[in-house]
Amino acid sequence: MNYFGLLNRSNCAALAALAGGALAQTISLWGGDIARFLPPTTLMCIGGAVGAALAMFLLADAFGHRGWRGVILAAVAWVVATALGAWFGASLFAIELNGSAIHVILSALDEGVDPGLIAVTAGISQSSAAFAVWVMGGCAMHCGARVERTARCAATIT
């Protein structure tokens, strides 16, 4: 099994940041009933992009494999990356700068679980535009990782 290096992970994280920012903007603009309770669009885009990039940096190896197994693995990993990215993105808004650094990070992660997951799942389930952006982001991520994996394999062969 080929694992992505740091550059390949960074490229995948950049692509996921674009997809996460686009999904966050779509949810905040056309997310249905949940959109009234969300932060402003700019903050949503920043949180979505940063959360998606962090999640994809961790899960990049699950994308870009050949065949049906690769597609199924990418689909499952996209759902996990969406949940993880929503958690990380919502945790950015929960940071309170008091106490030690570890305490600040752990309390922000603890407070970011529910709002992030609720916002993303409600946005995707209530808005067909958000669902379409989410599916297109997953397809683009799998195809982009496939290009990264193919280019990496071609570079190691020559």
Secondary structure, DSSP 8 states (H G I E B T S, - for coil): -----HHHHHHHHHHHHHHHHHHHHHHHHH-GGGGGGS--HHHHHHHHHHHHHHHHHHHGGGSS-SHHHHHHHHHHHHHHHHHHHHHHHHHHTT----S-HHHHHHHHHHHHHHHHHHHHHHHHHH-HHHHHHHHHHHHHHHHHHHHHHHHHHHHHH-
